[in-house]
Amino acid sequence: MAIQNNRLTAEQYEQNFSDIHPPFETHNAALVEANRCLFCYDAPCTKSCPTSINIPKFIKQITTENIKGSAHTIFQSNIMGAGCSKVCPVEKLCEGSCVYNLMDEPAIPIAKLQRYSTEKALANNWQLFERKKSTGKKVAIVGAGPAGLSCAHVLAREGVDVTIYEKESKGGGLMTYGIAAYKVTPQFCEDEVNYIVGIGGIEIKYNQELGKDLPAGRQGITLAKLQKNYDSVYLAIGVGLARQLAIPGEDLEGVEDAIKFIYEIRNTKYEKVNVGDKVAVIGMGMTAIDAATQAKRLGANEVTMVYRRTENEKPCTDVELDIAKLDGCNIIWLAAPKEIKGHGKVEQLVCSKMQLGEPDASGRRSPVDTGETFTLNVDMVIKAAGQIPYEALIKDCALNNNHGKLIIDANQSTNIKGVFAGGDAVNGGKEVVDAVQAGKDGAKAILNYIMPQMHE
């Protein structure tokens, strides 16, 4: 695999990885857009937000110069509202539900307005919630991603002492390690985590991983020990194991996991990141788009995305796909990887041509191999076919699961008393905003469990 050192200038790297959705440059610019809002009663934008942010209210507060109040309205529903304003697929959520879409007019730029208020709160460290007096109750949370941080903040506000155990050296989960650098920078993610724990009562212990029999140098914690030392435990471990292609040649040099590739970009100087000249990306989700566009922005000459279904079945949004197209990425639909060839290093990707079969009971048509193949000459293959749960870990903890996805009841509880769970570890992987809501739901359930008289 080629290492594209010095292929681009420092200025080009900076431009390629600059903010893809720049903020409002002036307060007046924000006011112009905020004043377009119709402040709908029973607003469809609020209904479509998984965390139910009162969007008309926070926009109205911007128009009345109450920026601190606007940020409070957002954070009251979504403590990671700043990060979500950058990474949420708003075109299929709040902005996609804006009534202006029915009038053939541009939707209110809700995300941009949300970013306007929340970034001011972070920059000025406005702590908009007062932590109640400590109750003496202690809760352990495993995972400092969006679900874990959201749960921790709600609990801390209620006077619960929270300790978060995080296997990485930084918090934020995939916000920090798995999203394109032109959407959120590592520094922003660190600032957001610091802001959340700034309420007090939250301690994050890094490099602490759930499980036993860990590799040398890795510190492990066990569920049994957490149960013994805390009043309750919340599992927000996410999903993190790359789905394998299970094809010949997958172990050749130059075959990379998308999350690992993005992780490296976020933790290394751009010119030192390994990237091929001709890159193939397997998959069509948000992570696949991020990997493909960043490979192109690192200097790859050709980037080809391969997806086994049609454009109509793609998991990414039209907006995300347009980013890849504008960056010059090629798209091949109805193609599935069959074999990776090379002599020690990747040289070719052989793909099967697919067609859609008959609809199943749900009406979905699965791709079927036609028997025909084609070959791409490549020197790097990035696997973005999804992530799978930590099935072995979950079974080792004796937790009920469905192929590794934790099973919880209506009270967010696992089959083990006092152990709750939420986020990607339960749903298999959704948006950041869904994980935030899961954390809120988990916190409510935990409060009912450890302080039932106060939270009935």
C-alpha positions in Angstrom: 0.0 0.0 0.0 1.3 3.4 -0.9 1.9 5.9 1.8 0.9 9.2 0.5 3.3 11.4 2.5 3.6 14.9 1.2 1.1 14.2 -1.6 -0.7 17.3 -0.5 0.5 20.5 1.1 -0.3 21.4 4.7 -2.7 24.0 3.3 -4.5 21.5 1.2 -4.9 19.1 4.2 -6.2 21.9 6.3 -8.7 22.9 3.6 -9.8 19.3 2.9 -10.5 18.6 6.6 -11.9 22.0 7.6 -15.5 22.2 9.0 -17.9 20.8 6.4 -20.8 22.7 7.9 -19.3 26.1 9.0 -21.2 28.0 11.8 -22.9 31.3 11.5 -20.2 34.0 11.2 -22.3 36.7 12.9 -25.2 37.0 15.4 -27.2 38.8 12.7 -26.9 35.9 10.4 -28.3 33.6 13.1 -31.1 36.0 13.8 -32.2 36.1 10.1 -32.6 32.3 10.0 -34.1 32.1 13.5 -36.7 34.7 12.6 -37.8 32.6 9.6 -39.1 29.9 12.1 -42.9 29.7 12.2 -42.8 28.4 15.8 -45.3 25.7 15.0 -47.7 24.4 17.6 -47.1 20.7 18.2 -44.0 21.2 16.1 -43.1 18.3 13.8 -39.4 19.0 14.2 -39.6 18.3 17.9 -41.5 15.1 17.3 -38.9 13.9 14.9 -36.0 14.5 17.4 -35.2 11.3 19.4 -34.4 13.4 22.4 -37.5 15.7 22.0 -35.7 19.0 22.0 -38.2 21.9 22.1 -36.9 23.3 18.9 -39.3 26.2 18.5 -38.5 27.3 22.0 -34.8 27.4 21.7 -35.0 29.2 18.3 -37.4 31.7 19.8 -34.9 32.3 22.6 -32.2 33.1 20.0 -34.5 35.8 18.5 -34.9 37.4 21.9 -31.1 37.4 22.5 -31.4 34.8 25.3 -28.6 32.6 24.1 -27.9 31.1 27.5 -31.6 30.1 27.8 -31.5 28.7 24.3 -28.6 26.4 25.2 -30.4 25.4 28.4 -33.4 24.3 26.5 -31.3 22.2 24.2 -29.1 20.6 26.9 -32.2 19.9 29.1 -33.2 17.3 26.4 -29.8 16.5 24.9 -26.6 17.2 26.9 -24.7 16.4 23.8 -26.6 18.9 21.7 -23.4 20.6 20.6 -22.0 17.4 19.1 -25.3 16.3 17.6 -25.6 19.7 15.9 -22.6 18.6 13.9 -23.2 14.9 13.2 -27.0 14.3 13.3 -28.6 13.3 10.0 -31.0 16.2 10.4 -32.2 15.8 6.8 -34.1 12.7 8.0 -34.9 14.0 11.4 -35.8 17.6 12.5 -35.0 19.5 9.3 -36.6 16.8 7.2 -39.8 17.4 9.2 -39.8 21.2 8.9 -43.0 22.5 7.4 -41.1 24.7 5.0 -40.4 21.5 3.0 -44.1 21.4 2.2 -43.8 24.9 0.8 -40.8 24.2 -1.5 -38.7 26.5 0.6 -35.5 25.8 2.4 -36.0 24.2 5.9 -35.0 26.1 8.9 -31.3 25.3 9.5 -32.0 23.8 12.9 -28.7 22.1 13.4 -26.8 25.3 12.6 -28.9 27.3 15.1 -28.4 24.6 17.7 -24.7 24.7 17.1 -24.8 28.5 17.5 -26.2 28.4 21.0 -24.5 25.3 22.3 -21.0 26.3 21.2 -21.3 29.5 23.0 -22.2 27.6 26.1 -19.2 25.3 25.8 -16.8 28.2 24.9 -18.0 30.2 28.0 -18.4 27.1 30.2 -21.9 28.0 31.1 -22.9 25.3 33.6 -26.6 25.6 33.2 -27.7 22.9 35.7 -27.1 22.8 39.4 -26.2 19.5 40.9 -28.3 18.4 43.9 -26.7 17.6 47.2 -25.0 14.1 47.1 -27.4 11.4 48.0 -24.6 8.9 48.9 -25.8 6.6 46.1 -23.2 5.4 43.7 -23.6 4.2 40.1 -21.0 2.7 37.8 -21.3 3.2 34.1 -19.3 1.2 31.6 -18.5 3.3 28.5 -18.0 7.1 28.1 -19.8 7.3 24.8 -23.0 9.3 24.2 -25.2 6.9 26.1 -22.9 6.7 29.1 -22.3 10.4 29.3 -25.9 11.2 28.9 -26.9 8.8 31.7 -24.1 10.1 33.9 -25.2 13.7 33.5 -28.8 13.0 34.5 -27.7 11.0 37.5 -25.2 13.6 38.6 -27.9 16.3 38.4 -29.9 14.3 40.9 -27.0 14.0 43.4 -25.9 10.5 42.4 -22.1 9.9 42.4 -21.1 8.4 39.1 -17.9 6.6 38.1 -17.5 5.9 34.3 -15.1 3.1 33.2 -13.8 3.7 29.7 -11.5 1.4 27.8 -10.0 4.2 25.6 -7.8 7.0 26.8 -10.5 9.6 25.9 -14.2 9.9 26.3 -16.8 10.5 23.6 -17.0 7.0 22.1 -17.5 7.0 18.3 -17.9 10.8 18.4 -14.2 10.9 19.3 -12.9 7.9 17.4 -15.2 7.0 14.6 -16.6 10.1 12.8 -14.9 12.1 10.0 -12.6 14.8 11.2 -14.3 17.4 9.0 -17.5 17.0 11.0 -16.1 17.1 14.5 -12.5 17.5 15.7 -10.9 15.5 18.5 -10.5 18.8 20.4 -14.2 19.6 20.1 -15.0 16.1 21.4 -12.7 16.6 24.4 -14.2 20.0 25.1 -17.7 18.5 25.1 -16.8 15.7 27.5 -15.1 18.1 29.8 -18.2 20.3 29.7 -20.5 17.4 30.6 -18.4 16.2 33.6 -18.1 19.9 34.7 -21.3 19.6 36.6 -19.5 17.6 39.2 -20.1 14.2 40.7 -18.8 12.4 37.6 -15.4 10.6 37.5 -14.1 9.0 34.4 -11.5 6.2 34.8 -9.8 5.7 31.4 -8.1 2.6 30.1 -10.4 0.4 32.1 -12.1 -2.4 30.1 -14.9 -4.7 31.0 -14.0 -8.3 31.0 -11.4 -10.7 32.2 -8.4 -12.5 30.6 -7.4 -9.3 28.9 -4.1 -8.9 27.0 -1.1 -7.9 29.0 -1.1 -4.2 29.9 -4.9 -3.9 29.7 -6.7 -3.2 33.0 -9.9 -5.1 33.4 -13.0 -4.6 35.5 -15.6 -7.3 36.1 -19.3 -6.9 36.3 -19.4 -8.8 39.6 -17.0 -6.4 41.2 -19.0 -3.4 39.9 -22.2 -4.9 41.3 -20.5 -5.3 44.7 -19.2 -1.8 44.9 -22.0 0.2 43.4 -25.8 0.6 43.9 -26.4 0.1 40.2 -24.5 -0.5 37.0 -25.3 0.9 33.5 -23.7 -0.8 30.5 -23.1 1.5 27.6 -20.4 -0.5 25.9 -21.6 0.2 22.3 -20.5 -2.0 19.4 -17.0 -2.0 18.2 -16.0 -5.2 16.5 -15.6 -4.8 12.7 -17.8 -7.2 10.7 -15.5 -9.4 8.7 -16.0 -9.9 4.9 -15.2 -13.7 5.3 -13.6 -13.8 1.9 -10.1 -15.0 0.7 -7.4 -12.4 1.0 -8.9 -10.5 3.8 -5.6 -10.7 5.7 -3.5 -9.1 3.0 -1.6 -5.9 3.8 -3.7 -2.9 2.8 -7.0 -4.3 4.0 -8.2 -2.0 6.8 -11.2 -1.7 9.0 -13.0 1.6 8.5 -13.2 2.5 12.2 -9.5 1.8 12.6 -8.8 3.9 9.5 -10.8 6.9 10.8 -9.3 6.4 14.3 -5.9 6.8 12.8 -6.9 10.0 11.0 -8.1 11.5 14.2 -5.0 10.6 16.1 -2.2 11.2 13.6 -1.0 14.0 11.4 -2.7 13.7 8.1 0.5 13.3 6.1 1.4 10.3 8.2 -1.8 8.4 7.6 -1.4 5.4 5.3 -3.7 5.6 2.3 -3.7 3.9 -1.1 -3.6 5.4 -4.5 -6.6 3.3 -5.7 -8.9 2.6 -2.7 -12.0 0.4 -2.6 -14.5 0.9 0.3 -17.0 -1.9 1.1 -20.3 -0.6 2.4 -22.6 2.4 2.1 -23.4 3.4 5.7 -22.3 6.7 7.3 -18.9 5.1 8.3 -18.3 4.0 4.8 -19.0 7.5 3.5 -16.6 9.0 6.1 -13.9 6.5 5.2 -14.3 7.1 1.4 -14.4 10.8 1.5 -11.4 11.0 3.9 -9.4 8.7 1.8 -10.0 11.0 -1.1 -9.1 14.1 1.0 -5.9 12.4 2.1 -4.8 12.3 -1.5 -6.0 9.0 -2.9 -6.3 9.2 -6.7 -9.3 6.9 -7.0 -11.9 5.8 -4.4 -14.6 3.3 -5.4 -17.5 2.5 -3.1 -18.9 -1.0 -3.5 -22.4 -1.9 -2.2 -24.4 -5.1 -2.7 -27.8 -3.4 -2.9 -29.2 -0.6 -5.0 -29.3 3.1 -4.2 -32.8 2.8 -3.0 -31.7 0.5 -0.2 -28.6 2.5 0.9 -28.3 3.0 4.7 -26.7 6.5 4.3 -28.6 9.6 3.6 -28.8 11.4 0.2 -26.8 14.3 1.8 -24.0 12.0 2.9 -23.9 10.3 -0.5 -23.7 13.7 -2.2 -20.6 14.4 -0.1 -18.9 11.3 -1.5 -19.9 12.1 -5.0 -18.7 15.7 -4.8 -15.4 14.5 -3.5 -15.1 12.4 -6.6 -15.8 8.9 -5.2 -17.0 6.3 -7.7 -20.1 4.3 -6.7 -20.8 0.7 -7.9 -24.2 -0.6 -6.9 -25.3 -4.3 -6.8 -21.7 -5.6 -6.2 -20.4 -7.7 -3.4 -16.7 -8.5 -2.6 -15.8 -12.1 -3.4 -12.0 -12.2 -3.1 -9.0 -10.0 -2.5 -5.9 -10.8 -4.5 -2.3 -9.9 -4.1 1.2 -11.1 -3.3 1.4 -10.1 0.4 -0.2 -6.8 -0.4 -3.6 -5.9 -1.9 -3.6 -5.8 -5.7 -7.1 -6.6 -6.8 -10.6 -6.8 -5.5 -12.9 -9.3 -7.2 -16.6 -8.6 -6.9 -19.7 -10.5 -7.7 -22.4 -8.8 -9.7 -25.7 -8.9 -7.8 -29.4 -8.6 -8.6 -32.4 -8.2 -6.3 -34.3 -11.4 -5.7 -37.9 -11.9 -4.8 -39.4 -10.0 -1.9 -39.3 -11.7 1.5 -42.2 -11.6 4.1 -41.3 -8.0 5.0 -41.3 -7.0 1.3 -37.6 -6.5 1.2 -35.7 -7.9 -1.7 -32.3 -9.4 -0.9 -29.4 -9.3 -3.3 -28.6 -12.5 -5.2 -25.4 -13.5 -6.8 -25.7 -13.5 -10.7 -22.6 -15.7 -11.1 -20.8 -12.9 -13.0 -17.7 -11.1 -11.6 -15.6 -8.1 -12.3 -12.2 -7.0 -10.9 -10.9 -3.7 -9.6 -7.2 -2.9 -9.5 -6.7 -1.5 -6.0 -3.9 -1.1 -3.4 -6.2 -0.6 -0.4 -9.5 -2.1 0.7 -11.4 -0.4 3.5 -14.1 -2.6 5.2 -17.1 -0.7 6.3 -19.7 -3.5 6.3 -20.9 -2.6 9.8 -19.9 -3.4 13.3 -21.0 -6.3 15.5 -21.6 -6.5 19.3 -19.2 -7.9 21.8 -20.9 -11.2 21.9 -18.2 -13.2 23.7 -17.9 -10.5 26.4 -21.7 -10.3 26.9 -22.1 -14.1 27.2 -19.2 -14.2 29.6 -21.1 -11.8 31.8 -24.1 -14.1 31.7 -26.3 -11.3 30.2 -29.3 -12.2 28.1 -28.7 -11.2 24.5 -29.7 -11.7 20.9 -26.6 -12.5 18.9 -24.6 -10.2 21.2 -27.1 -7.4 21.4 -28.2 -6.9 25.0 -31.8 -7.7 25.8 -33.5 -5.2 28.2 -37.0 -4.9 29.4 -39.3 -1.8 29.4 -37.4 -0.5 32.5 -34.1 -0.7 30.6 -33.0 -3.5 32.9 -31.0 -6.6 31.9 -31.7 -10.0 33.3 -29.3 -9.2 36.2 -30.9 -7.2 39.0 -29.5 -3.7 39.3 -27.7 -3.9 35.9 -29.2 -1.7 33.2 -28.1 -1.1 29.6 -28.7 1.1 26.6 -27.4 2.6 23.4 -25.7 0.7 20.6 -25.1 -2.3 22.8 -28.8 -2.8 22.8 -30.0 -1.5 19.4 -27.0 -2.7 17.4 -25.9 0.8 16.3 -28.0 3.9 15.6 -27.4 7.6 15.7 -25.6 9.6 18.4 -28.9 11.3 19.3 -30.5 7.9 19.9 -27.8 6.9 22.3 -28.3 10.1 24.2 -31.9 9.4 24.6 -31.1 5.8 25.7 -28.8 7.3 28.4 -31.7 9.5 29.7 -34.0 6.5 29.8 -31.4 4.5 31.6 -30.9 7.2 34.2 -34.6 7.5 34.9 -34.8 3.7 35.4 -31.8 3.7 37.7 -33.2 6.5 39.8 -36.4 4.6 40.2 -34.4 1.6 41.3 -32.0 3.2 43.8 -34.3 5.9 45.1 -37.8 4.6 44.4 -39.6 6.8 47.0 -38.2 10.0 45.4 -38.7 9.0 41.8 -42.0 7.2 41.6 
